[in-house]
Amino acid sequence: MESSKSKIVISLFDNSTLSFDLLGKESHLEVVSVMMTNVTTETTMVKLKSKINLVMKAVEERDHEIAALSDHMKTCEISESS
């Protein structure tokens, strides 16, 4: 690994690596890439589940408010008709 003020270079392959060895190393890089993607996806899914739960809770609260208003309207209609 080399470090300079303008950039950091991490050597994945040395110059003595044969071409047939690169295929195996490339597949490892793909696995690392997929693993990082999955971590991002899992994190996103956790955040989405949390947001969905908040929305569901808000909808339930609104449902209760609507039911209470509906009951109130029925009560008012009954008292007006008698």
C-alpha positions as CSV (number, residue, x, y, z in Angstrom):
1,M,0.0,0.0,0.0
2,E,1.4,3.4,-1.0
3,S,0.2,6.7,0.5
4,S,0.6,10.2,-0.8
5,K,-1.0,13.5,-0.2
6,S,-3.1,13.4,-3.4
7,K,-4.2,9.7,-3.3
8,I,-4.0,6.4,-1.6
9,V,-3.1,3.3,-3.8
10,I,-3.8,-0.2,-2.5
11,S,-2.2,-2.8,-4.6
12,L,-4.5,-5.8,-5.1
13,F,-2.2,-7.7,-7.4
14,D,1.6,-7.8,-7.6
15,N,3.3,-7.7,-11.0
16,S,4.3,-11.3,-10.7
17,T,0.7,-12.6,-10.8
18,L,0.1,-14.9,-13.7
19,S,-2.9,-14.3,-16.0
20,F,-4.7,-17.6,-15.0
21,D,-4.4,-16.5,-11.3
22,L,-6.2,-13.3,-12.1
23,L,-9.4,-15.1,-12.8
24,G,-9.6,-16.4,-9.3
25,K,-8.8,-13.0,-7.8
26,E,-11.3,-11.3,-9.9
27,S,-14.0,-13.6,-8.7
28,H,-13.0,-12.7,-5.1
29,L,-13.4,-9.1,-6.0
30,E,-16.9,-9.8,-7.3
31,V,-17.8,-11.5,-4.1
32,V,-16.6,-8.5,-2.1
33,S,-18.6,-6.2,-4.3
34,V,-21.7,-8.3,-3.9
35,M,-21.2,-8.5,-0.1
36,M,-21.0,-4.7,0.0
37,T,-24.1,-4.4,-2.1
38,N,-25.9,-6.8,0.2
39,V,-24.9,-4.8,3.3
40,T,-26.2,-1.6,1.6
41,T,-29.4,-3.5,0.7
42,E,-29.9,-4.8,4.2
43,T,-29.4,-1.4,5.7
44,T,-31.9,0.1,3.2
45,M,-34.4,-2.7,4.0
46,V,-34.1,-2.0,7.8
47,K,-34.7,1.7,7.1
48,L,-37.7,1.0,4.8
49,K,-39.3,-1.4,7.4
50,S,-39.0,1.3,10.0
51,K,-40.6,3.9,7.8
52,I,-43.4,1.4,6.8
53,N,-44.1,0.8,10.5
54,L,-44.4,4.5,11.1
55,V,-46.8,4.9,8.2
56,M,-48.9,1.9,9.4
57,K,-49.1,3.4,12.9
58,A,-50.2,6.8,11.4
59,V,-52.8,5.0,9.3
60,E,-54.1,3.1,12.4
61,E,-54.4,6.4,14.3
62,R,-56.3,8.0,11.5
63,D,-58.6,5.0,11.3
64,H,-59.4,5.5,15.0
65,E,-60.0,9.2,14.4
66,I,-62.3,8.5,11.5
67,A,-64.3,5.9,13.5
68,A,-64.6,8.4,16.4
69,L,-65.8,11.2,14.1
70,S,-68.3,8.8,12.4
71,D,-69.7,7.8,15.8
72,H,-69.9,11.4,16.8
73,M,-71.9,12.2,13.6
74,K,-74.3,9.4,14.2
75,T,-74.8,10.6,17.8
76,C,-75.6,14.1,16.5
77,E,-78.0,12.8,13.8
78,I,-79.9,10.7,16.5
79,S,-80.2,13.7,18.8
80,E,-81.4,16.0,16.0
81,S,-84.1,13.5,14.9
82,S,-85.6,13.1,18.3
